[in-house]
Amino acid sequence: MSERSARRTDDRAEAIMRASLDLALEVGYAKLSIEAVAARAGVGKHTVYRRWSSRGLLFLDAVLNLSTDGLSHPNTGDVVADLRETMTKAVDLLGRPPWGPLYQALIGEAQHDPEVAAALNQRFIEPQTADTLARLKAAKDQGELAPDFDLDLAFDILSGPLYYRLLVTQKPITHDYIDRVLQAVFAGMSPRPHAR
């Protein structure tokens, strides 16, 4: 494939993904169709199907193509501050369009499509989880956390309330709420003084 042909293919893929996001925001993911996406992007539906076997996989690529810069954890030596910074960036991203409603729709689709669920886990959830666990492990190694604390459980406890609000109650996730979650979790994660 020539460079020009490759660029045209990439431009076409970008147009298709942009069209899927625009339509999902306009009519909702439930009403999104490959035919409508193809028409909006100015391509035939076979062009879409050559690259994506389902609307769920197209939508997954489109959503994950959006920028998630800045979601990696810093390591300043203060695990609570570092988690607060990353969690705040994440909820700010998910709390507004286009990411918020699109990510909610993607999570919904993953409940019904095992292929989308597996790809979402592999490409987004697992890398984010690994980054958080690495930051927690560093904090544990540096003595900021109790040596016997279960890091996998800590991750679940930190992320659970955020997903609960985002997907179930749809209450806003404020910076104050993040502080309350961190305070509740880290009261039990801090090293305990030795009993005398």
URGIWO-V966536 format. One record per backbone hydrogen bond with DSSP energy under -0.5 kcal/mol. CO is the residue of the C=O (numbers start at 1). NH is the residue of the N-H. E is the energy in kcal/mol with one decimal. If there is no record, write none. Layout:
BEGIN
co nh e
CO NH E
CO NH E
END
This chain:
BEGIN
co nh e
2 6 -2.7
3 7 -2.4
4 8 -2.2
5 9 -2.3
6 10 -2.5
7 11 -2.8
8 12 -2.4
9 13 -2.4
10 14 -2.5
11 15 -2.3
12 16 -2.3
13 17 -2.6
14 18 -2.8
15 19 -2.3
16 20 -2.1
17 21 -2.1
18 22 -2.8
19 23 -2.6
20 24 -2.2
21 25 -2.3
22 26 -1.9
23 27 -3.3
23 28 -0.7
24 28 -1.4
28 31 -1.0
29 32 -1.7
33 37 -2.3
34 38 -2.9
35 39 -2.4
36 40 -2.5
37 41 -2.5
38 42 -1.1
38 43 -2.5
44 47 -0.9
44 48 -1.1
45 49 -2.5
46 50 -1.7
47 51 -0.7
48 51 -1.0
48 52 -2.7
54 58 -1.9
55 59 -2.8
56 60 -2.5
57 61 -2.3
58 62 -2.5
59 63 -2.9
60 64 -2.8
61 65 -1.1
63 66 -1.5
68 71 -1.1
77 79 -0.5
78 82 -2.5
79 83 -2.7
80 84 -2.7
81 85 -2.3
82 86 -2.0
83 87 -3.2
84 88 -2.5
85 89 -2.0
86 90 -2.5
87 91 -2.7
88 92 -2.3
89 93 -2.1
90 94 -2.6
91 95 -1.5
93 96 -0.9
93 100 -0.6
96 100 -2.4
98 102 -1.5
99 103 -3.3
100 104 -2.2
101 105 -2.0
102 106 -2.3
103 107 -2.6
104 108 -2.1
105 109 -2.4
106 110 -2.2
107 111 -0.9
108 111 -0.8
109 112 -1.6
109 113 -1.6
112 114 -0.5
113 117 -2.6
114 118 -2.5
115 119 -2.1
116 120 -2.9
117 121 -2.5
118 122 -2.5
119 123 -2.8
120 124 -2.3
120 125 -1.9
121 126 -3.3
124 128 -2.0
125 129 -2.9
126 130 -3.0
127 131 -2.1
128 132 -2.1
129 133 -3.0
130 134 -2.3
131 135 -1.8
132 136 -2.5
133 137 -2.7
134 138 -2.2
135 139 -2.0
136 140 -2.3
137 141 -3.0
138 142 -1.8
139 144 -2.7
139 145 -0.9
140 143 -1.4
146 149 -1.8
149 151 -0.7
150 154 -2.2
151 155 -2.4
152 156 -2.1
153 157 -2.6
154 158 -2.3
155 159 -2.7
156 160 -2.5
157 161 -0.7
159 163 -2.4
160 164 -2.6
161 165 -2.1
162 166 -2.6
163 167 -3.0
163 168 -0.5
164 168 -2.1
164 169 -1.9
164 170 -0.5
165 170 -1.4
172 174 -0.9
174 178 -1.9
175 179 -2.2
176 180 -2.2
177 181 -2.4
178 182 -2.8
179 183 -2.6
180 184 -2.3
181 185 -2.5
182 186 -2.9
183 187 -1.2
184 188 -0.5
185 188 -1.2
185 189 -0.7
186 190 -1.3
189 146 -3.2
END
